[in-house]
Amino acid sequence: MRVLKTLFENNKKWADSVKKKDPNFFTNLSKQQNPEYLWIGCSDSRVPANEIVGLIPGEIFVHRNIANVVVHTDLNCLSVIQFAVHVLKIKHIIVCGHYGCGGIRAAIEDKDHGLIDNWLQHIRDIYRFHKSELDALESEDEKYNLLSELNVKEQVLNVCKTTVVKQVWNSGGELSVHGWIYDIKNGLLQDLGICITSDDDILILDNKYFRPVIL
């Protein structure tokens, strides 16, 4: 089937319901977007950024990839951050991971996953940094959950160390970077207690969560 009829029908119902509540919604939305937030999250279909924070289209700018990773050679992610900061003038960057992440699980499985293993190497490095702490946990679920949290913290640091974010802080601009995690079992977000607003905060976070590499 070349035309996914059900999705088009769903789209029409959605658009009609929105216009019923606010006849001018799409007219106003088409003129501009003024989000205050950039969301960097996982591609997992169970974690829709707008819905879980109760925001409508136009209120949150979103970048998603497998396991919400921020890599300094990923021009896609870096371009999103630059556009969000310089053009949209967002004030908050949220890195949000989630429990039950397939990317996190795959990263520490002793299996060959093909091309994606190159991407998951970034997660494996985090596991290596925290190996003794993670291996001390009794259950696999505890290990996956902790690694998901550690991954968020690492990606927050990576966001803060981008040239775009550092330029904002060096020029005296206001920008906060947050680390959250989402529980797909109950639909609730958890703040991991990370809010970086300057280079000084980076040093504190780096010292707090860094673990020596265990080979």
Secondary structure, DSSP 8 states (H G I E B T S, - for coil): --S-HHHHHHHHHHHHHHHHH-TTHHHHHHH----SEEEEEE--TT--HHHHTT--TTSEEEEEETT----TT-HHHHHHHHIIIIIS--SEEEEEEETT-HHHHHHTSSS--TTHHHHHHHHHHHHHHTHHHHHT-SSHHHHHHHHHHHHHHHHHHHHHTSHHHHHHHHTT---EEEEEEEETTTTEEEEEEEEE-SHHHHHHHHHHH------
